[in-house]
Amino acid sequence: MTKLRTIIVDDEPLAVERLQILCASEPAIDLVGTASDGAAALRLAQSLTPDLILLDIGMPKMDGISVARAVAMMERKPAIIFVTAYDNFAVEAFDLDVVDYMLKPVSAERLGRAISRAVAGIAEQDSGQGAASSPGDAGVVEADSGFATEFWVSHRSELIRVAAADIDRIEAERDYMRLHTGGRSYLLHQTISTLEQRLDPSKFQRIHRSHIIRRDLVTGLRHEGGGVWHAILQGDQSMRIGRKYLADVKKLAGK
C-alpha cells in the first residue's frame, strides 16, 4: 500500500492530538511531523517534502489558505486536505485544487475517505495520468460567464455540492440563504444580494427582497387585487412578488 508522508498543521494542541490518533489507525499514513503555525508548516514542508498536509485554516499570522498558496509554488507540491471549523472558505479552498475540505470534529470514517482520495490522486499523478478527481475537480464553481454553477454548503460534518441548476428557489433567513432543491434544503452563509449577483439572470429571477426563483419553474402570474401579484410555480405553489420587483418579473410574460 502507498504510504503518504504526512504532516499535521493546527494551532490547537488538542486538534493535533486528535488527528494523530486518527492517523495512527490509517495504514496509508506515515506521520512525519506537526506544526502549530503557518510559517512553521512551510519550513517543515520544504525540509521534509511530505506527500500530504492535513491543514487547519484559522491560524494566527499566516492562515491555512496562505499556506496552501505558498505550497502550490513548491517544486514537489504535496496534496492538501483542509481540516477546519470554518465552512465559509470552501470555494476559495477548492480553487486551490485541494483534495478535500473537512469540518471539525472529523470522524475516522470521514478522514478515511479523504485519505483514499489523496492516495488515488497521488498514484495517478505519479503514473502520469493527471490528478484524480476531487470535490474541486468535479465541476467549476463559476462558468466562463462568471456566474456560479455550484455552491458548497455545510451539511452535518461535511460540505455538500449543490448545482445551481438543481436549485428551485432561494429563501432568505437572516444572514443565511436556504437553497431549496427538490424535497431538500441547505443553508448557505451569504446575503441575498451577493447571491443574486452570482446567479445567471437568464435562469434565476428575484421576485421579493427575501426570495429568488428559477425562471423555468414559473407557470404563471396571478393578480390578487390591490396591486398584489403572485408568481405561480410548478406544483401549484405561489409566491408573493414584491412591488420593487414586479416590473422585472412581468418581463417573464413579455409585459
C-alpha positions as CSV (number, residue, x, y, z in Angstrom):
1,M,0.0,0.0,0.0
2,T,1.2,3.5,-0.8
3,K,2.4,5.3,2.3
4,L,1.8,9.1,2.4
5,R,4.4,11.0,4.3
6,T,2.1,13.4,6.2
7,I,2.4,16.5,8.4
8,I,-0.4,17.9,10.5
9,V,-0.8,21.7,10.9
10,D,-3.0,23.2,13.5
11,D,-2.5,25.8,16.2
12,E,-4.7,23.8,18.7
13,P,-2.8,21.1,20.5
14,L,-5.9,19.0,21.2
15,A,-6.8,19.1,17.5
16,V,-3.3,17.9,16.6
17,E,-3.6,15.2,19.1
18,R,-6.9,14.0,17.8
19,L,-5.7,13.9,14.2
20,Q,-2.6,12.0,15.4
21,I,-4.8,9.4,17.0
22,L,-7.0,9.1,13.9
23,C,-3.9,8.9,11.6
24,A,-2.4,6.1,13.7
25,S,-5.3,3.9,12.5
26,E,-4.8,4.7,8.8
27,P,-2.4,2.3,7.2
28,A,-1.8,4.7,4.3
29,I,-0.5,7.5,6.6
30,D,3.2,7.9,7.7
31,L,3.1,10.8,10.1
32,V,6.5,12.6,9.8
33,G,5.8,15.9,11.7
34,T,3.4,18.5,13.1
35,A,3.4,22.3,13.1
36,S,1.4,24.8,15.1
37,D,1.5,27.8,12.7
38,G,1.7,28.6,9.0
39,A,5.4,29.7,8.9
40,A,6.5,26.5,10.7
41,A,4.3,24.5,8.3
42,L,6.2,25.9,5.3
43,R,9.6,25.2,6.8
44,L,8.5,21.7,7.6
45,A,7.1,21.2,4.1
46,Q,10.3,22.4,2.5
47,S,12.6,20.3,4.6
48,L,10.5,17.1,4.8
49,T,8.8,17.2,1.3
50,P,5.7,15.5,2.5
51,D,3.1,13.8,0.3
52,L,0.1,15.2,2.3
53,I,-0.6,18.0,4.6
54,L,-3.6,18.0,7.0
55,L,-4.1,21.7,7.3
56,D,-6.1,24.0,9.5
57,I,-7.4,27.3,8.2
58,G,-7.9,29.5,11.2
59,M,-4.3,30.2,12.5
60,P,-2.6,33.4,13.7
61,K,-0.3,35.4,11.4
62,M,-0.4,33.0,8.4
63,D,-3.6,31.2,7.9
64,G,-4.1,27.9,6.1
65,I,-5.3,29.4,2.8
66,S,-2.0,31.4,2.6
67,V,0.0,28.2,3.4
68,A,-1.8,26.4,0.6
69,R,-1.0,29.1,-1.9
70,A,2.7,29.0,-0.9
71,V,2.8,25.2,-1.0
72,A,1.3,25.3,-4.5
73,M,4.5,27.1,-5.7
74,M,6.8,24.3,-4.4
75,E,8.5,22.1,-7.0
76,R,7.1,19.0,-5.4
77,K,3.6,20.0,-4.4
78,P,2.1,18.0,-1.6
79,A,-1.6,17.1,-1.5
80,I,-3.7,19.2,0.9
81,I,-6.7,18.2,3.0
82,F,-8.2,21.1,4.9
83,V,-9.4,20.2,8.4
84,T,-11.2,23.3,9.8
85,A,-14.0,24.6,12.0
86,Y,-14.9,27.2,9.3
87,D,-17.3,26.4,6.5
88,N,-17.0,29.7,4.6
89,F,-13.7,29.1,2.9
90,A,-14.8,26.1,0.8
91,V,-15.0,27.9,-2.6
92,E,-11.6,29.5,-2.1
93,A,-10.1,26.3,-0.9
94,F,-11.2,24.2,-3.9
95,D,-9.9,26.9,-6.2
96,L,-6.5,25.9,-4.8
97,D,-7.1,22.3,-6.1
98,V,-7.2,20.7,-2.6
99,V,-8.1,17.1,-2.2
100,D,-10.8,17.6,0.4
101,Y,-12.3,20.0,2.9
102,M,-13.4,18.6,6.2
103,L,-15.2,20.3,9.1
104,K,-14.3,19.6,12.7
105,P,-14.9,17.4,14.5
106,V,-13.7,14.8,12.0
107,S,-14.7,11.2,12.2
108,A,-12.4,8.3,11.4
109,E,-14.7,7.3,8.5
110,R,-14.6,10.8,7.0
111,L,-10.9,11.1,7.3
112,G,-10.5,7.7,5.7
113,R,-12.5,8.8,2.6
114,A,-10.4,11.9,2.3
115,I,-7.1,9.9,2.5
116,S,-8.4,7.5,-0.1
117,R,-8.9,10.4,-2.5
118,A,-5.3,11.6,-1.7
119,V,-3.8,8.2,-2.3
120,A,-5.7,7.8,-5.6
121,G,-4.7,11.3,-6.8
122,I,-1.0,10.9,-6.0
123,A,-0.9,7.4,-7.6
124,E,-2.4,8.8,-10.9
125,Q,-0.2,11.8,-10.8
126,D,2.9,9.6,-10.4
127,S,1.8,7.4,-13.2
128,G,1.5,10.5,-15.5
129,Q,-2.3,10.2,-15.8
130,G,-3.0,13.5,-14.1
131,A,-4.6,14.1,-10.7
132,A,-7.6,12.1,-9.6
133,S,-10.9,13.8,-9.4
134,S,-11.6,15.6,-6.1
135,P,-14.6,17.6,-4.9
136,G,-12.9,20.7,-6.5
137,D,-12.4,18.9,-9.9
138,A,-15.9,17.6,-10.4
139,G,-17.3,21.0,-11.5
140,V,-16.1,24.6,-11.6
141,V,-17.7,26.9,-9.1
142,E,-18.1,29.6,-11.8
143,A,-18.6,29.2,-15.6
144,D,-16.7,31.3,-18.1
145,S,-19.6,33.8,-17.9
146,G,-18.7,34.5,-14.3
147,F,-21.9,33.1,-12.9
148,A,-22.0,30.4,-10.3
149,T,-22.6,26.8,-11.5
150,E,-22.4,25.2,-8.0
151,F,-22.3,26.0,-4.3
152,W,-20.7,24.2,-1.4
153,V,-22.9,24.1,1.7
154,S,-22.5,22.7,5.2
155,H,-24.5,19.6,6.0
156,R,-23.7,17.9,9.3
157,S,-20.0,17.3,9.3
158,E,-19.5,17.5,5.6
159,L,-19.7,20.0,2.7
160,I,-22.2,19.2,0.0
161,R,-22.0,20.4,-3.6
162,V,-25.3,21.9,-4.8
163,A,-25.5,22.5,-8.5
164,A,-27.1,25.9,-9.4
165,A,-29.2,24.1,-12.0
166,D,-30.8,22.0,-9.3
167,I,-31.9,24.9,-7.1
168,D,-35.7,25.5,-7.3
169,R,-35.9,28.6,-5.1
170,I,-33.9,30.5,-2.5
171,E,-35.3,32.0,0.7
172,A,-33.5,34.4,2.9
173,E,-33.3,33.5,6.6
174,R,-31.5,36.4,8.4
175,D,-27.8,36.1,7.5
176,Y,-28.3,32.8,5.6
177,M,-29.9,31.7,2.4
178,R,-31.9,28.5,2.3
179,L,-31.4,26.7,-1.1
180,H,-34.4,24.5,-1.9
181,T,-33.6,21.6,-4.2
182,G,-36.4,19.2,-4.8
183,G,-37.5,18.0,-1.4
184,R,-34.4,19.0,0.4
185,S,-32.9,22.3,1.5
186,Y,-29.5,23.6,2.6
187,L,-28.3,26.8,4.4
188,L,-25.6,29.0,2.8
189,H,-24.0,31.8,4.7
190,Q,-24.3,34.6,2.2
191,T,-26.5,37.7,1.7
192,I,-29.3,37.5,-0.9
193,S,-27.8,40.5,-2.8
194,T,-24.5,38.8,-3.2
195,L,-26.1,35.5,-4.2
196,E,-28.3,37.3,-6.7
197,Q,-25.2,38.7,-8.4
198,R,-23.6,35.3,-8.6
199,L,-26.6,33.7,-10.3
200,D,-27.2,33.7,-14.0
201,P,-30.1,36.2,-14.5
202,S,-31.3,34.3,-17.6
203,K,-32.0,31.3,-15.3
204,F,-33.0,32.9,-11.9
205,Q,-35.3,35.8,-11.0
206,R,-35.5,37.7,-7.8
207,I,-39.2,38.3,-7.0
208,H,-39.0,39.6,-3.5
209,R,-36.5,41.0,-1.1
210,S,-36.4,37.5,0.5
211,H,-36.9,35.2,-2.5
212,I,-35.2,34.2,-5.7
213,I,-36.8,31.6,-8.0
214,R,-35.7,29.5,-11.0
215,R,-37.3,31.1,-14.0
216,D,-38.2,27.9,-15.8
217,L,-40.4,26.8,-12.9
218,V,-42.7,29.8,-13.3
219,T,-46.0,28.7,-14.9
220,G,-47.9,31.9,-14.5
221,L,-48.5,35.3,-12.7
222,R,-51.7,36.0,-10.7
223,H,-53.1,39.4,-9.8
224,E,-54.8,39.3,-6.4
225,G,-56.1,42.8,-6.4
226,G,-54.8,45.9,-4.6
227,G,-51.6,45.8,-6.5
228,V,-50.7,42.4,-5.1
229,W,-49.2,39.8,-7.5
230,H,-48.1,36.2,-7.0
231,A,-45.8,34.0,-9.1
232,I,-47.3,30.6,-9.7
233,L,-44.7,27.8,-9.7
234,Q,-44.9,24.2,-10.8
235,G,-46.9,22.1,-8.3
236,D,-49.4,25.0,-7.8
237,Q,-47.1,26.7,-5.3
238,S,-47.5,30.5,-5.3
239,M,-45.0,33.1,-4.0
240,R,-45.8,36.8,-3.5
241,I,-44.0,39.3,-5.8
242,G,-42.5,42.4,-4.1
243,R,-43.6,45.7,-5.7
244,K,-40.0,46.6,-6.3
245,Y,-39.5,43.5,-8.5
246,L,-42.9,43.4,-10.2
247,A,-41.9,45.1,-13.4
248,D,-38.9,42.8,-13.9
249,V,-41.0,39.7,-13.1
250,K,-43.6,40.7,-15.7
251,K,-40.9,40.6,-18.4
252,L,-41.1,36.8,-18.0
253,A,-44.5,37.1,-19.7
254,G,-43.3,39.7,-22.2
255,K,-45.1,42.5,-20.4
